[in-house]
């Protein structure tokens, strides 16, 4: 269920919202996936810092990579449900 498109607040929608905002401990496989993503994104940020001049666009690029990390973590935590 996509609670962002819900037309009423019923028990199923409430349960999905609560699940989306609850902490989910990762298992070993999820830890491995998260580490691979963190490493790749950190490498991308290092390349950007080393090669792009400091400016608002560079800051935006780095911010988007941080957002990508958070969204990736969510995808792992929720098994791609959101």
C-alpha positions in Angstrom: 0.0 0.0 0.0 1.2 3.5 -0.9 0.1 5.5 2.1 1.1 8.7 0.3 -1.8 8.2 -2.0 -4.3 7.2 0.7 -7.7 8.9 0.5 -8.6 8.1 4.1 -6.8 7.4 7.3 -7.8 3.9 8.2 -6.1 1.2 10.2 -4.1 -0.2 7.3 -2.9 3.3 6.3 -1.9 4.1 9.9 0.0 0.8 10.1 1.9 1.6 6.9 2.8 5.1 8.1 4.0 3.8 11.5 6.1 1.2 9.7 7.7 3.8 7.4 8.8 5.8 10.4 9.9 3.0 12.7 13.5 2.0 13.1 14.3 -1.3 11.4 17.5 -3.1 12.5 19.4 -4.4 9.5 20.5 -8.1 9.1 23.9 -9.1 7.9 23.0 -8.9 4.2 21.4 -5.5 4.6 24.6 -4.3 6.4 26.7 -5.5 3.4 24.4 -3.7 0.9 24.5 -0.5 3.0 28.2 -0.6 3.2 28.6 -1.0 -0.5 26.4 2.0 -1.2 28.1 4.2 1.4 31.5 3.4 0.0 30.4 4.2 -3.6 28.7 7.5 -2.6 31.6 8.5 -0.4 34.0 7.9 -3.3 31.8 10.0 -5.6 31.9 12.9 -3.0 35.7 12.6 -2.8 35.9 12.8 -6.6 33.6 15.9 -6.7 35.6 17.7 -4.0 38.9 16.9 -5.7 37.7 18.0 -9.2 34.8 20.5 -9.0 35.4 24.1 -7.7 33.8 25.0 -4.4 30.5 26.7 -5.3 26.8 26.3 -4.7 26.5 23.7 -7.5 29.1 21.5 -5.9 27.4 21.8 -2.6 24.1 20.8 -4.2 25.7 17.8 -5.9 27.1 16.6 -2.6 23.8 17.2 -0.8 22.0 15.1 -3.5 24.5 12.2 -2.9 23.8 12.4 0.9 20.1 12.3 0.0 20.8 9.3 -2.2 22.4 7.6 0.7 19.4 8.2 2.9 16.9 7.0 0.3 19.1 3.9 -0.3 19.1 3.2 3.4 15.3 3.5 3.4 15.0 1.1 0.4 17.1 -1.4 2.2 15.3 -1.1 5.5 11.9 -1.4 3.9 12.8 -4.0 1.3 11.9 -1.7 -1.6 8.3 -1.0 -0.4 8.5 2.8 -0.5 
